[in-house]
Amino acid sequence: MAKDYYKTLGVAKDASDKDIKKAFRKLAKQYHPDANPNNPSAEAKFKEINEAYEVLGDTEKRAAYDRFGSDFAAYQRMQQQPNGAPGANPGGYRVDYDYGSDGAENPFADIFDSIFGGFGRGGGNTARTTMRTDGNDIEQEVVISLREAYEGASRYVTKGERRIKVNIPAGAKDGTKVRLAGEGEAGVGGKPGDLYLVVKVEPDKEFTRDGDDLTTEVKVDMFTAMLGGEITVPTLARPVKLKIPAGTQSGMKFRISGRGMPLLRAKDQYGDLYARMMVTVPDRLTPQQRELVENLRQQLG
């Protein structure tokens, strides 16, 4: 083929009409002259894209293009001059997207309306020349500690000469998004996009998080574990007291209700805290202590 229109639009030969239209929208937005002032190469590319879509965007023309291949240009000329009348092509597209004085709808109108937000439609071959498109949304990662996730945090975003304070809500977790309306990519004649801060919570040395629940390890001496008693359990707020039964084994977990993470955007609601017991034993014994422990083992054994 003299021109590979599929290659121009970056689609496969078996691409659906929807995929072709989507590819055209994207490229037309990228290479439109209004978005690339004083760039002849972009203007030339824009014309190539239009030419390709003029053919592939029409079912009959696409079928003829697939059928005639390199002879398609000659086929077009023949179609445009029936009975020797040059330019007589009642079903042809206008590449400049003008509107005729009779108000007939331009076949590209729906595409350019959605891409550029609509152009002025004048009478008598008035071309659309003003591009309007909304800006894209932007995502930016923000890292906070687990304690900041528990209490809520603030960060500042610098945009140009402005510093914008952003409040990260209590209960935020990995993937939580905080939206700053209108602070994304600038639009071209349209509204700007939004900026989304995507939260990442750093691992904590003392607490492990699972959703809204927390787990922490608590050291318990062997005598309290054997006899039972009261121990102190740390939380992200203030320590709490917990009674454990006699015979508590290392690795056992006890649930403390409502001492976990605050539920995101849910007032006064919290997950749970699980305290995992880590029974400790003395690492050094005097001869007298060792004798006592040996006697105890014999009695218990």
C-alpha positions as CSV (number, residue, x, y, z in Angstrom):
1,M,0.0,0.0,0.0
2,A,1.2,3.5,-0.8
3,K,0.2,4.6,2.8
4,D,-0.3,2.4,5.7
5,Y,-3.2,4.0,7.5
6,Y,-3.3,1.4,10.2
7,K,0.3,2.1,11.0
8,T,-0.4,5.9,11.1
9,L,-3.1,5.4,13.8
10,G,-1.0,2.7,15.5
11,V,-3.7,0.0,15.4
12,A,-3.8,-3.6,14.0
13,K,-5.5,-4.4,10.7
14,D,-8.2,-6.3,12.6
15,A,-8.8,-3.4,15.1
16,S,-12.4,-2.7,16.0
17,D,-14.2,0.5,15.0
18,K,-14.0,1.5,18.7
19,D,-10.3,1.0,18.9
20,I,-9.7,3.0,15.7
21,K,-11.8,5.9,17.0
22,K,-10.0,5.7,20.4
23,A,-6.6,5.8,18.7
24,F,-7.7,8.8,16.5
25,R,-8.9,10.7,19.5
26,K,-5.6,10.3,21.3
27,L,-3.4,11.2,18.4
28,A,-5.6,14.1,17.3
29,K,-5.4,15.6,20.8
30,Q,-1.6,15.1,20.9
31,Y,-0.8,16.6,17.5
32,H,-3.5,19.3,17.0
33,P,-1.9,22.5,15.8
34,D,-3.5,24.6,18.6
35,A,-1.6,22.4,21.1
36,N,1.6,22.6,19.0
37,P,2.0,26.2,17.8
38,N,4.9,26.9,15.4
39,N,5.5,23.2,15.0
40,P,5.2,22.2,11.3
41,S,6.0,18.6,12.0
42,A,3.0,18.3,14.4
43,E,0.8,19.9,11.8
44,A,1.9,17.5,9.1
45,K,1.3,14.6,11.5
46,F,-2.1,15.9,12.3
47,K,-3.0,15.9,8.6
48,E,-1.8,12.3,8.2
49,I,-3.9,11.3,11.2
50,N,-7.0,12.9,9.7
51,E,-6.4,11.3,6.4
52,A,-6.0,7.9,7.9
53,Y,-9.2,8.3,10.0
54,E,-11.1,9.7,7.1
55,V,-10.7,6.2,5.5
56,L,-10.5,3.8,8.4
57,G,-13.3,5.6,10.3
58,D,-15.8,4.9,7.5
59,T,-16.9,1.3,7.0
60,E,-17.2,1.4,3.2
61,K,-14.0,3.3,2.7
62,R,-12.1,0.9,5.0
63,A,-13.5,-2.1,3.2
64,A,-12.3,-0.6,-0.1
65,Y,-8.9,0.3,1.4
66,D,-8.5,-3.3,2.6
67,R,-9.6,-4.6,-0.8
68,F,-7.7,-2.4,-3.2
69,G,-4.5,-1.9,-1.3
70,S,-1.9,0.2,-3.3
71,D,-4.6,1.0,-5.9
72,F,-6.9,2.6,-3.3
73,A,-5.8,6.2,-4.3
74,A,-6.8,5.5,-7.9
75,Y,-10.1,4.0,-6.6
76,Q,-10.7,7.2,-4.6
77,R,-10.1,9.4,-7.6
78,M,-12.5,7.3,-9.7
79,Q,-15.2,7.6,-6.9
80,Q,-14.8,11.3,-6.7
81,Q,-15.3,11.8,-10.5
82,P,-18.4,9.8,-11.5
83,N,-19.5,10.4,-15.1
84,G,-16.5,12.7,-15.6
85,A,-17.6,15.3,-13.1
86,P,-14.6,16.2,-11.0
87,G,-15.3,16.6,-7.3
88,A,-18.8,15.1,-7.3
89,N,-18.6,13.0,-4.2
90,P,-21.7,13.4,-2.1
91,G,-20.6,11.0,0.5
92,G,-17.0,12.4,0.9
93,Y,-15.5,13.8,4.2
94,R,-14.0,17.2,4.5
95,V,-10.6,17.0,6.2
96,D,-10.9,20.6,7.4
97,Y,-14.1,19.8,9.3
98,D,-16.0,22.8,8.0
99,Y,-19.8,23.1,8.2
100,G,-21.7,23.9,5.1
101,S,-24.3,26.6,4.9
102,D,-27.1,24.0,5.0
103,G,-26.1,23.1,8.5
104,A,-25.4,19.4,7.7
105,E,-23.6,17.7,10.5
106,N,-19.9,17.1,10.1
107,P,-19.0,13.4,10.4
108,F,-16.2,14.3,12.8
109,A,-18.3,16.5,15.1
110,D,-18.8,13.9,17.8
111,I,-15.2,13.1,17.9
112,F,-13.9,16.7,18.2
113,D,-16.6,17.7,20.5
114,S,-15.5,15.1,23.0
115,I,-11.8,15.7,22.5
116,F,-11.7,19.5,22.5
117,G,-14.9,20.4,24.3
118,G,-16.7,21.7,21.3
119,F,-15.7,24.3,18.7
120,G,-17.6,27.3,17.4
121,R,-19.9,26.4,14.6
122,G,-20.2,29.3,12.2
123,G,-22.2,29.5,9.0
124,G,-20.8,28.9,5.5
125,N,-17.6,26.9,5.8
126,T,-16.3,28.3,9.1
127,A,-13.5,26.0,10.4
128,R,-13.1,25.0,14.0
129,T,-10.0,26.6,15.3
130,T,-10.2,26.7,19.1
131,M,-9.1,23.6,21.0
132,R,-10.5,23.0,24.5
133,T,-9.5,20.0,26.5
134,D,-9.4,19.3,30.2
135,G,-6.2,18.6,32.1
136,N,-5.2,15.1,33.2
137,D,-5.3,14.0,36.8
138,I,-1.9,13.5,38.5
139,E,-1.0,11.0,41.3
140,Q,1.9,11.6,43.7
141,E,3.0,9.3,46.5
142,V,3.1,10.6,50.1
143,V,4.8,8.6,52.9
144,I,3.6,8.7,56.5
145,S,4.3,6.8,59.7
146,L,1.9,4.4,61.3
147,R,1.5,6.9,64.2
148,E,0.6,9.6,61.7
149,A,-1.9,7.2,60.1
150,Y,-3.4,6.8,63.6
151,E,-3.6,10.4,64.5
152,G,-3.9,12.0,61.1
153,A,-1.2,14.1,59.4
154,S,-0.5,17.2,57.3
155,R,1.8,17.6,54.3
156,Y,2.6,20.6,52.1
157,V,2.5,20.4,48.3
158,T,4.5,23.0,46.4
159,K,3.0,24.2,43.1
160,G,4.8,27.1,41.5
161,E,5.1,29.7,44.2
162,R,2.2,28.3,46.3
163,R,2.5,25.9,49.2
164,I,-0.7,23.9,49.7
165,K,-1.5,22.3,53.0
166,V,-3.0,18.9,52.7
167,N,-4.7,17.0,55.6
168,I,-4.3,13.3,55.6
169,P,-7.2,11.7,57.6
170,A,-6.8,9.4,60.5
171,G,-7.1,5.8,59.5
172,A,-5.4,6.3,56.2
173,K,-3.8,3.1,54.8
174,D,-1.7,2.1,51.8
175,G,-3.5,3.2,48.7
176,T,-5.7,5.8,50.4
177,K,-6.1,8.8,48.0
178,V,-6.4,12.4,49.1
179,R,-7.9,14.6,46.3
180,L,-6.9,18.2,45.7
181,A,-9.4,19.5,43.2
182,G,-8.0,21.5,40.3
183,E,-4.4,21.1,41.3
184,G,-3.5,18.6,38.5
185,E,-2.4,19.1,35.0
186,A,-3.5,22.4,33.4
187,G,-6.2,22.2,30.8
188,V,-6.0,23.8,27.3
189,G,-9.1,26.0,27.3
190,G,-10.7,23.5,29.7
191,K,-10.7,22.8,33.4
192,P,-7.6,21.6,35.1
193,G,-7.3,18.0,36.4
194,D,-7.0,17.0,40.0
195,L,-4.0,16.0,42.1
196,Y,-4.3,12.8,44.1
197,L,-1.9,12.1,47.0
198,V,-1.6,8.3,47.3
199,V,-0.7,7.3,50.8
200,K,2.0,4.8,51.7
201,V,2.3,3.9,55.4
202,E,5.8,3.0,56.6
203,P,6.2,-0.3,58.5
204,D,6.4,0.2,62.3
205,K,8.9,-1.5,64.6
206,E,6.4,-2.1,67.4
207,F,3.1,-2.7,65.7
208,T,2.0,-4.8,62.7
209,R,-1.1,-3.6,60.9
210,D,-3.8,-5.8,59.3
211,G,-6.5,-3.6,57.9
212,D,-7.8,-1.7,60.9
213,D,-6.3,-4.2,63.5
214,L,-2.9,-4.0,65.1
215,T,-0.7,-6.7,66.6
216,T,2.2,-6.1,69.1
217,E,4.5,-8.4,71.0
218,V,4.6,-8.2,74.8
219,K,7.3,-9.7,76.9
220,V,6.0,-11.6,80.0
221,D,8.3,-13.1,82.6
222,M,8.0,-16.8,83.2
223,F,6.5,-16.5,86.7
224,T,3.7,-14.2,85.6
225,A,3.0,-16.5,82.7
226,M,2.9,-19.5,85.0
227,L,0.9,-17.9,87.8
228,G,-1.1,-15.3,85.9
229,G,-1.2,-11.6,86.6
230,E,-1.5,-8.2,85.2
231,I,0.8,-6.9,82.4
232,T,1.1,-3.5,80.6
233,V,0.4,-3.5,76.8
234,P,1.5,-0.5,74.7
235,T,-0.9,1.1,72.2
236,L,-0.6,3.9,69.7
237,A,-2.5,6.1,72.3
238,R,-1.5,5.2,75.9
239,P,-0.6,1.9,77.5
240,V,-3.4,-0.3,78.9
241,K,-3.4,-3.0,81.6
242,L,-4.3,-6.6,80.7
243,K,-4.9,-9.5,83.0
244,I,-3.5,-12.9,81.7
245,P,-4.5,-16.3,83.1
246,A,-2.1,-18.7,84.8
247,G,-0.4,-21.0,82.3
248,T,-0.2,-18.5,79.5
249,Q,2.0,-19.9,76.8
250,S,4.5,-18.0,74.6
251,G,2.8,-17.0,71.3
252,M,-0.7,-16.8,72.7
253,K,-2.7,-13.7,71.6
254,F,-5.2,-11.7,73.6
255,R,-7.6,-9.3,71.9
256,I,-8.0,-5.8,73.3
257,S,-11.2,-4.3,71.7
258,G,-11.1,-0.8,70.2
259,R,-7.4,-0.2,70.6
260,G,-6.4,-0.7,67.0
261,M,-6.5,1.8,64.1
262,P,-9.3,4.4,63.7
263,L,-11.6,3.5,60.9
264,L,-11.1,5.9,57.9
265,R,-13.7,8.7,58.0
266,A,-15.7,6.9,60.7
267,K,-15.9,8.9,63.9
268,D,-15.0,7.2,67.1
269,Q,-14.7,3.7,65.6
270,Y,-11.6,1.7,65.9
271,G,-10.2,-1.7,65.1
272,D,-8.8,-4.1,67.7
273,L,-5.3,-4.6,69.2
274,Y,-3.9,-8.1,69.6
275,A,-1.2,-8.6,72.2
276,R,1.1,-11.6,71.5
277,M,2.8,-13.1,74.6
278,M,6.5,-13.6,74.5
279,V,7.5,-15.5,77.6
280,T,11.0,-14.7,78.8
281,V,13.3,-16.7,81.0
282,P,16.4,-15.6,82.9
283,D,19.6,-15.9,80.9
284,R,21.8,-16.2,84.0
285,L,21.3,-18.1,87.3
286,T,23.3,-18.2,90.4
287,P,24.0,-21.7,91.8
288,Q,21.3,-21.2,94.4
289,Q,18.8,-20.1,91.8
290,R,19.6,-23.0,89.6
291,E,19.1,-25.4,92.5
292,L,15.7,-23.9,93.2
293,V,14.6,-24.2,89.5
294,E,15.8,-27.8,89.4
295,N,13.8,-28.6,92.5
296,L,10.7,-26.9,90.9
297,R,11.2,-28.9,87.7
298,Q,11.3,-32.2,89.6
299,Q,8.2,-31.3,91.5
300,L,6.3,-30.2,88.4
301,G,7.6,-33.1,86.3
